Amino acid sequence: MAVAEQGFLDSLDDLSGKIAIVTGGAAGLGLQTTKYLAQRNCTVYAASRNRDKRLRGIAEAEATLPNPHGAIKFHHLDLGTVQGARRSAEAFKQLEDRLDIVVANAGVSMLAQNELSQDGYERMFAINHLGHFVFVTTLLDLLKRTSKSYGDVRIVVTSSIGYRNATGLDYSALTQARPGDGKRVWDVISAFVRYGNSKLANIYFTIELDRRLREDGYNNMYCNSCHPGFAGATNLGGGGFGPWGGAWAESVIRLLMKPLNSVEDACKTQTYLAASAEILQQKVHGQYWVPVWSWTQRFLGCCAEQLTELAKDEEKQRQLWTFSEQAMENGKGT
């Protein structure tokens, strides 16, 4: 039987006094995640790039929430550059003395590789992985202090079932533009693969971060990743795809995906990882979770799923961490 909204909310902890950040938290799946957390009395910072547009979205969302609920606040975040992600994290640390939950939800897909990010990386990798790596690791000192002073901390990274399309991270290719990419219909295929690689990077980052934290004795910091679901009202889409454009690319994405889920159902898995007592009780560390769907594509629950051998490769997880640290260092001057 599909999970009713109130039943899902009741499965989450009371988050009174807790502070959360949801990247991309002012639109789409991120906004619904923000709303769920706020309904459990959490103060939530919706981190996004477009202030004016997102403030309107936050205001509209708050107007729909029953009272009482936690406050929803806007926080500026540009994941597209190393400096932007670092500055955002440093600015947040001036606002709050604790941070209990981070949901690294923001993401892009179907961007052509005809140009690179400001720091010189393939743009899906730059936004989906590298920006989040910089943002989260810059917040780690605050997250660690929170875990010592207030209790368990959750870091949830939104990956995708699309990681299964990954061919592996080619670090030289990540720094090379492909002039003319996006002008041909079949360039969509390579975009799918690059998107899958960025989502594989999300999983590598999550597992390696969790491993490092536990090695340092932070056993009450829980880092997990998930596949959310396929919702229609997301901001994933195409960019730089020739005369037929991003809208065409997005229609291809939806055609190749399974039937769409509601926004509410599609964000339940990441919300559950962020706020359910089960994660603490069952000591859920470094796992990849997926939703369980009914035949009508309604949310029945969520659970851990076994990763592919490529995703479980510990050496590749460490290699990505080292590469990301160097990219972070290189980006200090940009």
C-alpha positions as CSV (number, residue, x, y, z in Angstrom):
1,M,0.0,0.0,0.0
2,A,1.3,3.5,-0.9
3,V,2.5,5.5,2.0
4,A,0.2,8.3,3.0
5,E,1.7,11.8,3.5
6,Q,0.9,11.9,7.2
7,G,2.3,8.4,7.6
8,F,5.5,9.4,6.0
9,L,5.8,12.5,8.1
10,D,5.2,10.4,11.2
11,S,8.1,8.2,10.2
12,L,10.5,11.1,10.6
13,D,12.0,12.4,13.8
14,D,10.9,15.6,15.5
15,L,13.7,17.9,14.3
16,S,13.0,20.8,16.7
17,G,16.2,22.8,17.3
18,K,18.0,21.2,14.3
19,I,19.5,23.1,11.4
20,A,19.6,21.8,7.8
21,I,20.8,22.9,4.4
22,V,19.3,21.5,1.2
23,T,21.2,22.4,-1.9
24,G,18.8,23.2,-4.7
25,G,16.3,23.5,-1.9
26,A,14.1,26.2,-3.3
27,A,12.7,24.4,-6.3
28,G,11.7,20.9,-7.5
29,L,12.7,17.9,-5.3
30,G,14.8,20.1,-3.1
31,L,11.9,22.4,-2.2
32,Q,9.7,19.5,-1.3
33,T,12.5,18.0,0.8
34,T,12.8,21.4,2.5
35,K,9.1,21.4,3.2
36,Y,9.1,18.0,4.7
37,L,12.0,18.9,7.0
38,A,10.3,22.1,8.0
39,Q,7.1,20.2,8.7
40,R,9.1,18.3,11.3
41,N,10.1,21.6,12.9
42,C,13.6,21.8,11.4
43,T,15.1,25.2,10.4
44,V,16.0,24.7,6.8
45,Y,18.3,26.8,4.6
46,A,17.3,26.4,1.0
47,A,20.6,26.9,-0.9
48,S,20.3,28.2,-4.4
49,R,21.9,30.6,-6.9
50,N,18.9,32.7,-8.0
51,R,17.9,34.8,-4.9
52,D,14.8,36.7,-6.1
53,K,13.2,33.8,-8.0
54,R,13.8,31.3,-5.2
55,L,12.6,33.7,-2.4
56,R,9.2,33.8,-4.2
57,G,9.2,30.0,-4.3
58,I,10.1,29.7,-0.6
59,A,7.3,32.2,0.3
60,E,4.8,30.2,-1.7
61,A,5.9,27.0,-0.1
62,E,5.7,28.4,3.4
63,A,2.2,29.6,2.7
64,T,1.1,25.9,2.1
65,L,2.6,24.5,5.3
66,P,0.5,23.9,8.4
67,N,1.5,25.6,11.6
68,P,3.6,25.1,13.5
69,H,6.6,24.5,11.3
70,G,10.3,25.2,11.1
71,A,11.6,28.4,9.4
72,I,12.7,28.2,5.8
73,K,15.5,30.6,4.9
74,F,17.3,31.3,1.6
75,H,21.1,30.8,1.4
76,H,23.1,31.8,-1.7
77,L,25.1,29.0,-3.3
78,D,26.8,28.7,-6.7
79,L,28.0,25.1,-7.1
80,G,29.4,25.9,-10.6
81,T,32.7,27.2,-9.2
82,V,35.1,26.1,-6.4
83,Q,35.2,29.7,-5.0
84,G,31.4,30.0,-5.1
85,A,30.9,26.8,-3.2
86,R,33.6,27.6,-0.7
87,R,32.4,31.2,-0.1
88,S,28.8,29.9,0.5
89,A,30.0,27.4,3.1
90,E,32.2,30.0,4.9
91,A,29.3,32.5,4.9
92,F,27.0,29.9,6.4
93,K,29.4,29.2,9.3
94,Q,29.0,32.9,10.2
95,L,25.2,32.4,10.5
96,E,24.8,29.3,12.7
97,D,26.8,27.5,15.4
98,R,25.4,24.1,14.4
99,L,24.5,22.1,11.3
100,D,22.7,18.8,11.7
101,I,21.6,17.9,8.2
102,V,23.0,18.5,4.7
103,V,21.1,17.2,1.7
104,A,23.3,17.6,-1.4
105,N,20.3,17.6,-3.7
106,A,21.1,20.1,-6.5
107,G,22.1,18.8,-9.9
108,V,22.1,19.2,-13.6
109,S,22.0,16.9,-16.6
110,M,22.3,16.8,-20.3
111,L,24.9,19.6,-20.6
112,A,27.0,19.6,-23.7
113,Q,30.7,19.5,-23.3
114,N,31.3,22.3,-25.9
115,E,32.6,24.4,-23.0
116,L,34.0,23.8,-19.5
117,S,33.2,25.3,-16.1
118,Q,35.0,28.4,-14.9
119,D,37.5,26.1,-13.1
120,G,38.1,24.1,-16.3
121,Y,36.1,20.9,-15.7
122,E,33.2,19.2,-17.5
123,R,30.2,21.0,-16.2
124,M,28.0,18.1,-14.9
125,F,31.0,16.9,-12.9
126,A,31.7,20.4,-11.7
127,I,28.2,21.1,-10.4
128,N,27.0,17.6,-9.4
129,H,30.2,16.5,-7.7
130,L,33.0,19.0,-7.3
131,G,30.8,21.9,-6.1
132,H,29.2,19.7,-3.5
133,F,32.6,18.3,-2.5
134,V,33.9,21.8,-1.8
135,F,30.7,22.9,-0.1
136,V,30.4,19.9,2.2
137,T,34.1,19.6,3.1
138,T,34.3,23.3,3.9
139,L,31.4,22.7,6.3
140,L,32.9,19.7,7.9
141,D,34.4,21.5,10.9
142,L,30.9,22.8,11.8
143,L,29.3,19.4,11.2
144,K,31.9,17.7,13.4
145,R,31.3,20.2,16.2
146,T,27.6,19.6,15.9
147,S,28.0,15.8,16.2
148,K,30.0,16.3,19.4
149,S,27.7,18.8,21.0
150,Y,24.2,18.0,19.8
151,G,24.0,14.4,18.5
152,D,23.9,12.6,15.2
153,V,24.6,14.4,11.9
154,R,23.3,13.4,8.5
155,I,24.9,14.0,5.1
156,V,22.7,12.8,2.2
157,V,24.0,13.0,-1.4
158,T,21.4,12.7,-4.2
159,S,22.8,10.4,-6.8
160,S,20.8,8.6,-9.5
161,I,20.1,5.2,-10.9
162,G,21.9,6.8,-13.9
163,Y,25.2,5.9,-12.2
164,R,24.8,2.5,-13.8
165,N,25.4,4.1,-17.2
166,A,28.8,5.3,-16.0
167,T,31.9,4.1,-17.8
168,G,34.3,5.3,-15.1
169,L,36.0,8.6,-14.4
170,D,38.5,9.7,-17.0
171,Y,40.2,12.6,-15.3
172,S,42.0,13.8,-18.4
173,A,38.7,13.9,-20.4
174,L,37.1,15.9,-17.6
175,T,39.4,18.8,-18.3
176,Q,39.0,18.9,-22.1
177,A,36.3,20.7,-24.0
178,R,34.8,19.1,-27.1
179,P,34.1,21.9,-29.6
180,G,30.9,21.2,-31.5
181,D,29.5,18.8,-28.9
182,G,25.7,19.1,-28.7
183,K,25.1,19.8,-32.4
184,R,24.3,16.2,-33.2
185,V,21.4,14.1,-32.0
186,W,23.8,11.3,-30.9
187,D,25.7,13.6,-28.6
188,V,22.8,12.9,-26.2
189,I,24.3,9.5,-25.7
190,S,27.6,10.8,-24.5
191,A,25.8,13.3,-22.3
192,F,24.0,10.4,-20.6
193,V,27.3,8.7,-20.0
194,R,28.8,11.8,-18.5
195,Y,25.8,12.4,-16.3
196,G,26.2,8.8,-15.1
197,N,29.8,9.4,-14.3
198,S,28.9,12.5,-12.3
199,K,26.4,10.4,-10.3
200,L,29.0,7.7,-9.8
201,A,31.2,10.5,-8.4
202,N,28.4,11.3,-5.9
203,I,28.5,7.7,-4.7
204,Y,32.3,7.6,-4.5
205,F,32.3,10.9,-2.5
206,T,29.7,9.7,0.0
207,I,31.4,6.4,0.7
208,E,34.8,7.9,1.0
209,L,33.6,10.7,3.3
210,D,31.8,8.2,5.5
211,R,34.9,6.0,5.7
212,R,37.1,8.9,6.6
213,L,34.8,10.2,9.3
214,R,34.5,6.8,11.0
215,E,38.3,6.3,10.9
216,D,38.5,9.6,12.8
217,G,36.0,8.4,15.3
218,Y,32.9,10.3,14.1
219,N,30.6,7.3,14.2
220,N,27.5,9.5,14.8
221,M,27.9,11.2,11.4
222,Y,25.9,9.3,8.8
223,C,26.7,9.8,5.1
224,N,24.5,8.0,2.6
225,S,23.5,8.5,-1.1
226,C,20.3,7.7,-2.9
227,H,18.4,7.5,-6.1
228,P,15.3,9.7,-5.6
229,G,12.8,8.9,-8.4
230,F,11.7,10.4,-11.7
231,A,9.7,13.5,-11.1
232,G,8.4,15.8,-13.8
233,A,8.8,19.1,-12.0
234,T,12.6,19.1,-11.6
235,N,15.2,21.5,-12.9
236,L,17.3,18.8,-14.6
237,G,17.4,19.4,-18.3
238,G,19.6,20.1,-21.3
239,G,22.0,22.9,-22.0
240,G,24.0,23.7,-25.1
241,F,22.3,21.1,-27.4
242,G,22.3,22.8,-30.8
243,P,19.2,24.1,-32.6
244,W,16.9,21.5,-31.0
245,G,18.0,22.7,-27.5
246,G,17.6,21.5,-23.9
247,A,13.8,20.9,-24.1
248,W,14.4,18.2,-26.7
249,A,17.1,16.7,-24.6
250,E,14.8,16.7,-21.5
251,S,12.1,15.0,-23.5
252,V,14.6,12.3,-24.5
253,I,15.5,11.8,-20.8
254,R,11.9,11.3,-19.9
255,L,11.2,9.0,-22.8
256,L,14.0,6.7,-21.7
257,M,13.1,6.8,-18.0
258,K,10.4,4.8,-16.3
259,P,7.0,6.5,-15.7
260,L,7.3,9.7,-13.7
261,N,6.7,9.9,-10.0
262,S,5.2,12.7,-8.1
263,V,7.6,15.3,-6.6
264,E,6.4,14.4,-3.2
265,D,7.2,10.7,-3.7
266,A,10.5,11.3,-5.6
267,C,12.1,13.1,-2.6
268,K,10.9,10.8,0.1
269,T,14.0,8.6,0.1
270,Q,16.5,11.4,0.6
271,T,14.2,13.0,3.3
272,Y,14.0,9.6,5.1
273,L,17.8,9.3,5.1
274,A,18.1,12.8,6.5
275,A,15.5,12.5,9.2
276,S,14.4,9.0,10.1
277,A,15.4,7.4,13.4
278,E,16.1,4.2,11.6
279,I,19.3,5.5,10.1
280,L,20.7,6.0,13.6
281,Q,19.2,2.9,15.1
282,Q,20.4,0.6,12.3
283,K,23.8,2.4,11.9
284,V,23.3,3.1,8.2
285,H,26.7,4.2,6.9
286,G,27.9,4.7,3.4
287,Q,24.9,3.0,1.8
288,Y,23.0,3.7,-1.5
289,W,19.3,3.7,-1.0
290,V,16.4,3.5,-3.5
291,P,12.7,4.0,-3.4
292,V,10.3,1.0,-3.6
293,W,7.4,1.7,-6.0
294,S,4.0,0.2,-6.5
295,W,2.9,-0.8,-10.0
296,T,1.3,2.6,-10.2
297,Q,4.6,4.2,-9.3
298,R,3.5,5.3,-5.8
299,F,6.0,5.3,-3.0
300,L,5.9,2.2,-0.8
301,G,9.1,2.8,1.2
302,C,12.9,2.8,0.6
303,C,15.8,0.5,1.3
304,A,19.5,-0.1,0.6
305,E,20.5,-1.4,-2.8
306,Q,23.7,-3.3,-3.7
307,L,26.0,-1.2,-5.8
308,T,27.8,-2.2,-9.0
309,E,31.3,-3.4,-8.8
310,L,32.5,-0.2,-10.4
311,A,30.8,1.8,-7.7
312,K,32.2,-0.3,-4.9
313,D,35.8,0.1,-6.0
314,E,37.6,1.6,-3.0
315,E,40.7,2.6,-4.9
316,K,38.6,4.6,-7.3
317,Q,36.8,6.2,-4.4
318,R,40.1,7.3,-2.9
319,Q,41.4,8.5,-6.3
320,L,38.4,10.8,-6.7
321,W,38.9,12.3,-3.3
322,T,42.5,13.1,-4.1
323,F,41.6,14.6,-7.4
324,S,38.8,16.7,-5.8
325,E,41.1,18.0,-3.1
326,Q,43.6,19.1,-5.8
327,A,40.9,20.7,-7.8
328,M,39.7,22.5,-4.6
329,E,43.3,23.8,-4.0
330,N,43.7,24.8,-7.7
331,G,40.4,26.7,-7.5
332,K,41.5,29.0,-4.6
333,G,42.8,31.6,-7.0
334,T,39.9,31.6,-9.5
